[in-house]
Amino acid sequence: MELKALLPILDKIIIRNELPEYLMNLCRKISNEQTTINDVLREVCNLNIHEGVAKSDFIKLILDYFEIALADNILTEDEKSEIRFLKRLFRIKPEEFKKYQSLRVEYLINTRLDRIYDDNVVNFHERILKDDLQEIVGLSYDEMNNYVKEWARKSILKGANVENLDVLFTHEEYEEILSKRDKG
């Protein structure tokens, strides 16, 4: 991957100016067309920042990148590749998203699921987006399904068909929801 592919979204992040100065400088360095991946790796290795603080900031940058990429409600293959690249570049492990940015991850997941389930049907593109979100923030299938259950439960109570919701309930969970729906 070439660093210049990151420029359009990184430029938007720089304009927001919501990152710590060292990370803003790193983004500016990446935005310089003469910068190589090795230059960035060297810069990251030379940061004199506590690892936990840096991880939290790097994850914030990745989540900012993800949100800007999703402004059009579509995550392209290139954007997914760019996010994966940033995760590798900053050596972010899947479990670190919730460890270092749990509130932001929760907010992002719930905001996206609200949009996906607002019409009580999950279409093909929304399923892909949900899977992409799961991958990007490092959730297992079961962890993501637990978030989805809450939104699907609301849809079923409004009369939606579970087959259109891309969710897995246990038999007991589904029967309990149907019982609540039937009681009105």
N, C-alpha and C positions, 0 to 999 in steps of 0.2 A: 504494500500500500504506500502511496506517495502522500507525504504530509499535506501537500496542497489540496487534497480532497477534503481535508478538515476545515479549510479556510472559511467557507461561507458561514458555517455555524459558529466556529470559534470567533469570528469577527463580531457576531451578534452577542456572544457571551462577553467579549471584551467591552463592548459598548454598554452593557448592563452594569459593569464595574462592581459586581457583587462578590468577587473572589478576593482572597488575601493577595497582598502585593506580590509575593513570590510566585504565586500561581498565575497572576495576571502577566507577570514578566515571562513566565514559561509559555503562556498562550501567545504572547507577542513574538517570542522567539520562534515558535512553531509557524506563526503567520509569515515569518520572513522566508522568502522563497529560496534563499541560499542555505537554510538550515536543513541538516540531514537527520535521519532517525538517530544516528550515533551521537550527534550533538545533543539531542533531546535526552537520550539515555544518560549521557555524561552529566548533563544539567540536573536530572532527577537524582542521580547517585550523589551529587555534590551538595544537595540541599542540606542545610543545617537545621532541619525541622524534625521534631519528634515524630517517629513513624506513625503513631496513632493519629496525630493531628494531620499529617500529610495524607494518610489514607482517607480520612474523613473529607478532606478538601478535594482530593482526586475523585472520590465518589460523587461529591456534590457537582463537580465539573461534568462528570459523565451523565448524571441525572439532568443537569441543565441542557446538555447536548441532546439527550433523549427527548426532553420536552420541546425544545426548539424544532427538532426533526419531526415531531408529531404535530406541529402547528396545523398542518394540512390533513390531519387524521390518517395519514398514510406513512408507513415506515418502509422505505425502499430497501432493496438488497444492498445498495451502496451504503446507506445510512446504518444498516445493521452491521455491515463489515467495519465501518468506521468506529462504531461503538465497541465492537469486539476488539478492534485494534487498540483503542484507548484503554480498555480493561487489561490487555496484555502489556501495553507500554507502562502502565502504572502498577502492574503486578497485583491486580485486584482479584481476590478469590471470591467465589460466589457468595459464601456466607458473610463476607465483610460488608455487603450492602446494608443488611439489617443490623449488623453489629455497630457500624459507624454512622448510619443515617436512617435509623429505624422510623422515626416520625415522617421523614420525607418519603421514604419508600411506602409506608402505609398510605400517606396522602396520595401519592402518585397512583398506586394500585386502585384505591377506592375511587379516585377521580375518573380513571380510565374505565373501570367496571361500571360506574354510573352511566357513562356515555354508551357503553356497549349494551347494557341491559335496559336503557330507557324506553325502548320500544317493545320490550318483552320477547324479543327474538334475537338470536345471535346468528348473524350471517357468516358466510365463508371468510370474508375479509376481517371481520371482527374476531373470529376464531384464531386466525393467523396473528392478529395484533395481540390478542390475549396470550398466545404462546410466546410471542416475541417479548412481551413484558415479563413473563415468567422467566425466560432465559436471561434477559438483561439484568434483572435484579437478583438473580441467583436463587430462585425458589424451586423446590421440588414440585412434582406434580401434585402431591397431597397438600402441600402448603398453599399452592395456588387454588386448588379445588376448595379448600376451606374458606378462602376469601370469596370465591365464586358462589359458594352455597348461600351466603347471605343475600346476594343480589338475585340469584335464581329463586330463592324462597319468596322474596317480595314479588317477583314476576308471577310465580305460580299462584300466589294469593290473589293476584289481580286477574287470574284466569288463563295465564299462559300455559302452553303445553311443554312439559319437561323435555320432550324430544327436540325442541327448538332452542334449548338453553345451554348446551355444551357444558354439562355438569354431571357429576356422579354422586348420587345420594345412596345411602344404604336403604334397604327396603323399609326399615323402621322410620328413618328420617322422612322418607317420601310419604309414607302413610300418615305420619303426624301432620305434615303440611297439608295434605288433602283433607284430613279431618278438620283442621282449623279453617280451611277454605270453605268446606261444606257447611260449617256452623255459622259462617257469615260474619 
